Amino acid sequence: MSDVLARIVARTRQRLAESPVVIEDVRAAAFEQARRRKPRAFSTALRGSGVNVIAEIKSASPSAGSIVPDPQVEAIAADYARGGAAAISIVTEPEFFRGSRDWIDRAKSASRLPVVMKDFVVEPSQLVMAAAAGADAVLLLASLLTAKEIARFIEMLDQFAIDALVEVHDEAELERAVEAGAGLIGVNSRDLRTFHVDLATAERLAGKIPPDVIRVAESGIRDRQDIDRLRNAGFQAFLVGESLLRQNDRAAAVRSLVRTD
């Protein structure tokens, strides 16, 4: 685990310890959201035959620093929807990424697209809070979890008909994700130790993902050339964040990625 990732996880555990959540207190809200939500909306959106872009909203990152201070979540989400995004990713970690779970409902309301919550999930209460916030999917980092923990978290999310997107960075993490029965696997091309991005990582791991699993490419995607390269490797969906957020016309930027010509 890199020093940056270790600090993020340590602060996440500290916040959870300082403000513990009683799962039973939020379970009712989570099930109420589940009744309103289309089951498996996120994975369904990624099964489209075209270019399925998951467009991300985040304020900052440890590698890039400030990206969009105080982002206008509704406006960005609406732009992504107009551009043809299949889904939206919300980075909710509050300190290093300056995000918020409140953004989930705001983005869904403005875009009518399914939303995946990206955070550093280390305990079950975070899953129930994600469900209560209206998330359609939750990112699970294989770098932080054992295969048994991933399987247990997937089972918990199943109670709310929420998808688990299991993120991997190398063969060992991929093996854990597959062992846990992940139906959606994201390959992050960013090395967590150096933060260097190399799409060859995604290309290398794509062929090792079972054929019935939805493959999501993450990090380092800037243009349609990158999309085509990753599609040729077997990916069906593409999570794109910083390169979209920095555009003046975000709808046009998404449109340039999903165009069919």
Secondary structure, 3 states (H helix, E strand, C coil): CCHHHHHHHHHHHHHHHHCCCCHHHHHHHHHHHHHHCCCCHHHHHCCCCCCEEEEEECCEECCCEECCCCCCHHHHHHHHHHHCCCEEEEECCCCCCCCCCHHHHHHHHHHCCCEEEECCCCCHHHHHHHHHHCCCEEEEECCCCCHHHHHHHHHHHHCCCCEEEEEECCHHHHHHHHHCCCCEEEEECECCCCCCECHHHHHHHHCCCCCCCEEEEECCCCCHHHHHHHHHHCCCEEEECHHHHCCCCHHHHHHHHHCCC
